[in-house]
Amino acid sequence: MPPGAAVPTLGLQWPLSSLPHRFMPAAHRKRALRVLHLEDSEVDHDLVVAWLKREGRELQTLRVDSEAGFRAALEEDWDAVLSDYNLPGFSGLAALEILKTSGRLLPFVILSGEIGEDVAVQAMRNGASDYLLKSNLARLDPALEHAIEANETRRARVAADQELAASRRQLSELAQHLQTSIEQERAAIAREIHDDVGGALTALKFDLAWMARHSREPEVLQRLASAMETAAQAVDASQRIMHNLRPAILEQGLVAALQWMAQRFERRTGLECAFRTSHENLKLPAGVPLVAYRMVQEALTNVSKHARATRVTIDLSRARGVLSIEVSDNGRGLSGDDLAKARSFGIRGLRERAETVGGWVDISSSATRGTSVILSIPVGAHTNFGRDSRFDDADVEGADHERHNPSAWGGLN
């Protein structure tokens, strides 16, 4: 026979499913499966194996008929579980519950001699992939294939969810680290302003005062007065910058700091700003006062820039182990578009900062009632903030408060 000539088939046609798996064309081969079969009848087990092999499956199976055997077999790797519904002292639903408790993501197909519709529905609700009657094994192979594919999709979704959760956790840790780094950098800049700029301004004011005492020329005295005024403005600006960078007022406690901030905001903007609290002093975990202070500072900045309000209220309370601070205004409110803006980092920053001390931020807004921003932080005796997840006030305030007190320089007239 010449090379490449067609081989006569003698008119015989064999169904692919009847060919041994090793002789089947690659495009028609089915995946090899490892199947755990919970079945008390060896005859029924052999029938299932024979039927699946007839469909062109390569199988590795293990038959178990008890709860102990089923639990032990789950320690191995399987592609699917086939389970009878009724077994001596055991049941398919109990096996399904054991599988769910184990945390293994495996397709679970109930294969029973008789099963009522109510039982079948209950099994599906409990997580079974499918249910079949032993009298209808023709459906077994496609049902098993479909259950395995659906389980692979489920596994991929679970893996994707886990990766997303890990990514979000890493992003949150990064945001917390950035917040900590920002506060540390602010503290460092404030100290440099205090030591370098403050020292230079103090020396300048001493020199200007000495020159004023030793000069009699009216023009020189006039220039000296102007220079003294400029130096005083520089001192005020430096103190303002230092307060914004490193709120030294927090050394007096959160209540005093928020009261001072409300008064300063009212003077600067002309908006009515009321601070209300029933506490004269609060003993709070390290890190909490700074987070609370920055939250109110950011909220007041947003009010002055965007709210078009005429009145702002700051409420501070502590109840049931939770510190709550609410900043509310009677402005135009926030729309959904405002909250969803791609670059609305102010609100996101508030939430990220709150998370560094285990807190959270709630925002409610309407065109008629204005906007309310609420910071809640657990501060009960059981609260414990790790140093890796919050910013210690000591890093901001510094150990030598007297040397960095902004009121310690610039007071000469």
C-alpha positions in Angstrom: 0.0 0.0 0.0 1.5 3.3 -1.0 2.4 5.8 1.8 -0.4 8.1 2.8 -3.1 5.8 1.2 -6.4 5.7 3.2 -6.9 2.5 5.3 -10.2 0.8 4.4 -12.6 0.7 7.3 -14.8 -2.1 6.0 -17.8 0.1 6.7 -17.6 -0.3 10.5 -18.3 2.8 12.6 -17.5 2.7 16.4 -18.9 5.3 18.8 -16.1 7.3 20.4 -17.5 6.6 23.8 -16.9 2.9 23.3 -13.2 3.4 22.5 -10.6 2.9 25.3 -9.5 6.3 26.6 -5.9 6.0 25.3 -7.1 5.5 21.7 -9.6 8.3 21.8 -8.7 11.5 19.8 -7.2 14.2 22.1 -10.1 16.6 21.3 -12.6 14.1 22.6 -10.7 12.9 25.7 -12.2 13.9 29.1 -10.3 14.9 32.1 -9.1 12.2 34.5 -10.9 12.4 37.8 -10.3 11.5 41.4 -13.7 10.8 42.9 -14.6 10.1 46.5 -17.7 7.9 46.6 -19.7 7.7 49.8 -21.7 4.5 49.1 -22.6 1.5 51.3 -23.3 -0.7 48.3 -20.2 -2.1 46.5 -22.5 -3.1 43.5 -23.8 0.4 43.1 -20.2 1.7 43.3 -19.0 -0.6 40.6 -21.9 0.4 38.4 -21.1 4.1 38.8 -17.4 3.4 37.9 -18.3 1.3 34.9 -20.8 3.9 33.6 -18.2 6.7 33.9 -15.5 4.7 32.2 -18.0 3.9 29.5 -18.2 7.7 29.0 -14.5 7.8 28.4 -13.4 8.8 31.9 -10.1 7.8 33.5 -11.0 7.4 37.1 -9.3 7.0 40.5 -12.0 6.3 43.0 -12.3 5.5 46.7 -15.4 4.1 48.3 -16.2 4.9 51.9 -19.4 4.0 53.8 -19.0 5.6 57.2 -18.5 9.0 58.8 -15.0 8.1 60.1 -14.0 6.9 56.6 -15.4 10.0 55.0 -13.6 12.4 57.4 -10.3 10.5 56.9 -10.7 10.5 53.1 -11.2 14.3 53.0 -7.5 14.7 54.0 -6.6 13.6 50.4 -7.1 15.6 47.2 -10.3 14.9 45.2 -12.0 16.4 42.2 -15.5 15.6 43.3 -17.6 13.8 45.9 -20.4 11.5 45.0 -22.7 10.6 47.9 -25.6 8.3 48.5 -28.4 10.0 50.5 -29.1 7.2 53.0 -26.4 5.2 54.7 -26.3 3.1 57.9 -25.9 5.6 60.7 -24.9 8.4 58.3 -26.5 10.6 55.5 -25.6 12.6 52.5 -26.7 15.8 54.2 -24.4 15.1 57.2 -21.5 14.4 54.8 -22.2 17.7 53.1 -22.1 19.6 56.4 -18.8 17.9 57.3 -17.4 19.0 53.9 -18.5 22.6 54.4 -17.1 22.7 57.9 -13.7 21.4 56.6 -13.4 24.4 54.4 -12.7 22.3 51.3 -14.2 23.6 48.1 -15.3 20.4 46.4 -18.3 19.7 44.1 -20.8 17.5 46.0 -23.2 15.5 44.0 -25.9 13.4 45.7 -26.6 10.1 43.9 -29.5 8.2 45.5 -31.9 5.4 44.8 -34.8 7.5 45.8 -35.0 11.1 47.0 -37.9 13.4 47.4 -38.2 16.8 45.8 -38.2 18.5 49.2 -35.1 16.7 50.3 -33.4 17.5 47.0 -34.2 21.2 47.3 -32.9 21.2 50.9 -29.7 19.6 49.7 -29.2 22.2 47.0 -29.8 25.0 49.5 -27.2 23.5 51.8 -24.6 23.6 49.1 -24.9 20.4 47.1 -23.9 20.8 43.4 -26.5 18.5 42.0 -28.7 15.5 42.8 -29.3 12.4 40.6 -31.3 9.2 40.8 -29.3 5.9 40.4 -31.9 4.9 37.8 -30.7 7.8 35.6 -26.9 7.4 35.4 -27.0 8.8 31.8 -26.9 12.2 33.5 -24.1 11.4 35.8 -21.1 12.3 33.6 -22.4 15.6 32.3 -23.7 16.5 35.8 -20.3 15.7 37.2 -18.5 17.7 34.5 -20.8 20.7 35.1 -20.3 20.5 38.9 -16.5 20.5 38.5 -16.5 23.4 36.1 -18.8 25.4 38.4 -16.6 24.6 41.4 -13.5 25.7 39.5 -15.3 29.0 38.8 -16.1 29.3 42.5 -12.5 28.6 43.5 -11.3 31.2 41.1 -13.8 33.7 42.5 -12.7 32.9 46.1 -9.1 33.2 45.1 -9.8 36.6 43.4 -11.7 37.8 46.5 -8.8 36.7 48.7 -6.3 38.6 46.5 -8.6 41.6 46.5 -8.9 41.5 50.3 -5.1 41.2 50.6 -4.6 44.1 48.2 -7.0 46.3 50.2 -5.3 45.3 53.4 -1.9 46.2 51.9 -3.3 49.5 50.6 -4.8 50.3 54.0 -1.4 49.6 55.7 0.3 51.8 53.1 -2.2 54.6 53.8 -1.6 54.3 57.5 2.1 54.3 57.0 1.8 57.4 54.8 -0.3 59.2 57.5 2.3 58.3 60.1 5.2 59.5 57.8 3.3 62.8 57.1 2.8 63.5 60.8 6.5 62.7 61.5 7.6 65.0 58.7 5.3 67.7 59.9 6.8 67.4 63.4 10.3 67.6 62.0 9.5 70.7 59.9 7.8 72.4 62.9 10.9 71.8 65.0 13.1 73.2 62.3 10.9 76.3 62.1 11.0 76.7 65.8 14.8 76.2 66.1 16.0 78.0 62.9 13.3 80.5 61.9 12.2 81.2 65.5 15.8 81.6 66.7 16.6 83.9 63.8 13.5 86.0 64.3 14.1 86.3 68.0 17.7 87.5 67.4 16.4 89.9 64.7 13.9 91.4 67.2 16.6 91.8 69.8 18.8 93.6 67.3 16.0 95.9 66.1 15.1 96.7 69.7 18.8 97.5 70.5 19.0 99.8 67.4 15.8 101.6 68.4 17.2 102.3 71.8 20.5 103.7 70.5 19.2 105.8 67.6 17.8 109.3 67.6 17.2 109.8 63.9 13.5 110.0 63.1 13.9 108.3 59.7 15.9 105.5 61.2 13.4 105.0 64.0 10.6 105.0 61.4 12.4 102.3 59.4 13.0 100.4 62.6 9.3 100.5 63.6 8.4 99.2 60.1 11.0 96.4 60.5 9.7 95.5 63.9 6.2 95.2 62.5 7.4 93.0 59.7 9.2 90.8 62.2 6.1 90.6 64.3 4.1 89.5 61.3 6.8 86.9 60.5 6.5 85.6 64.1 2.7 85.3 63.8 3.0 83.5 60.4 5.6 81.1 61.9 3.4 80.3 64.9 0.4 79.7 62.6 2.4 77.4 60.4 3.7 75.6 63.4 0.3 75.1 64.9 -0.9 73.7 61.5 2.1 71.4 61.3 2.3 70.3 64.9 -0.7 71.2 67.1 1.1 72.0 70.3 -2.3 73.0 71.8 -3.0 69.3 72.2 -0.6 69.4 75.1 -3.5 71.0 77.0 -5.9 68.2 76.0 -8.3 67.5 73.2 -11.1 69.5 74.8 -9.0 72.7 75.0 -7.5 72.1 71.5 -11.0 71.8 69.9 -12.3 74.8 71.8 -9.3 76.9 70.6 -9.8 75.6 67.1 -13.4 76.6 67.0 -12.7 80.1 68.3 -9.8 80.6 65.8 -12.0 79.3 62.9 -14.8 81.7 63.9 -12.4 84.7 63.9 -10.7 83.7 60.7 -13.8 83.0 58.6 -16.6 85.1 60.2 -18.8 81.9 60.5 -20.5 81.1 63.7 -18.7 78.1 65.2 -19.9 76.5 68.4 -18.1 73.8 70.4 -20.2 71.7 72.7 -19.1 69.0 75.2 -20.0 67.7 78.6 -16.4 66.9 79.4 -13.9 69.2 80.9 -11.0 66.8 80.3 -10.6 63.4 78.6 -8.0 60.8 79.1 -7.5 59.1 75.8 -5.2 56.5 74.3 -2.1 57.7 72.6 -2.7 58.7 69.0 -6.4 59.4 69.4 -6.2 63.1 70.2 -4.1 63.8 67.1 -6.5 61.9 64.8 -9.5 63.7 66.3 -7.8 67.0 66.0 -6.9 66.4 62.3 -10.4 65.2 61.5 -12.0 68.4 62.9 -9.4 70.5 61.2 -10.1 68.8 57.8 -13.8 69.1 58.3 -13.7 72.8 59.1 -11.4 73.4 56.0 -14.0 71.7 53.8 -16.8 73.8 55.4 -14.9 77.1 54.7 -14.1 76.0 51.1 -17.3 74.3 49.9 -20.3 74.3 52.3 -21.5 77.9 51.9 -22.6 77.6 55.5 -23.3 80.3 58.1 -23.1 78.1 61.2 -20.9 75.2 62.3 -21.2 73.0 65.4 -18.6 70.7 66.9 -19.9 68.2 69.4 -17.6 66.0 71.5 -18.9 63.1 73.6 -17.8 59.9 75.1 -20.2 57.1 75.9 -20.0 53.3 76.2 -16.4 53.3 75.5 -16.6 55.2 72.2 -15.4 58.7 71.6 -17.6 60.6 69.1 -16.9 63.9 67.4 -19.5 65.4 65.1 -18.8 68.4 62.9 -22.1 69.7 61.3 -23.0 72.7 59.2 -26.1 74.3 57.7 -24.6 74.5 54.2 -25.6 73.3 50.8 -24.8 69.7 51.5 -22.9 67.1 49.6 -24.2 65.4 46.5 -23.5 61.8 45.4 -21.2 63.2 42.7 -19.2 65.1 45.4 -18.6 61.9 47.4 -17.8 59.9 44.3 -15.3 62.4 42.8 -12.1 60.6 41.7 -9.9 63.1 43.5 -12.0 63.6 46.7 -9.0 62.7 48.9 -10.1 64.7 51.9 -12.9 62.3 52.8 -10.8 59.3 52.0 -8.0 60.7 54.1 -10.4 61.1 57.0 -11.4 57.5 56.8 -7.9 56.2 56.4 -6.7 58.3 59.4 -9.6 57.0 61.5 -8.6 53.4 60.7 -5.2 54.0 62.2 -6.8 54.0 65.6 -9.5 51.5 64.9 -12.2 54.2 64.2 -14.5 55.0 61.4 -16.1 58.0 59.8 -19.8 58.4 58.9 -21.1 61.2 56.6 -24.7 62.3 56.1 -25.7 65.2 54.0 -28.7 66.8 52.4 -29.5 70.1 50.7 -31.9 71.1 53.5 -30.0 69.9 56.6 -26.4 70.5 55.5 -23.6 68.1 56.2 -22.6 66.1 59.3 -19.3 64.3 59.6 -19.0 61.9 62.6 -15.8 60.3 63.8 -16.2 57.3 66.2 -13.2 55.8 68.0 -13.4 52.9 70.5 -11.5 54.2 73.6 -12.6 51.8 76.3 -10.3 50.1 78.7 -10.1 47.1 76.4 -8.9 49.2 73.5 -5.3 48.5 72.5 -3.7 50.3 69.6 -0.5 48.7 68.2 2.4 51.0 67.5 2.5 49.8 63.9 -1.1 50.9 63.2 -1.3 54.4 64.8 0.7 57.5 65.3 2.0 58.2 68.8 1.4 61.7 70.0 4.8 61.7 71.5 6.3 61.6 68.1 4.4 64.8 67.3 4.8 66.7 70.5 8.4 65.8 71.1 10.0 65.0 74.5 11.2 68.5 75.2 7.9 70.5 75.1 9.5 73.6 76.6 12.1 73.9 73.8 9.5 73.6 71.1 6.7 75.6 72.6 5.8 78.2 70.0 5.0 80.7 72.7 8.6 80.6 74.0 9.9 82.9 71.3 8.7 85.9 69.5 7.2 87.7 72.5 9.4 90.7 72.5 7.9 94.0 71.7 
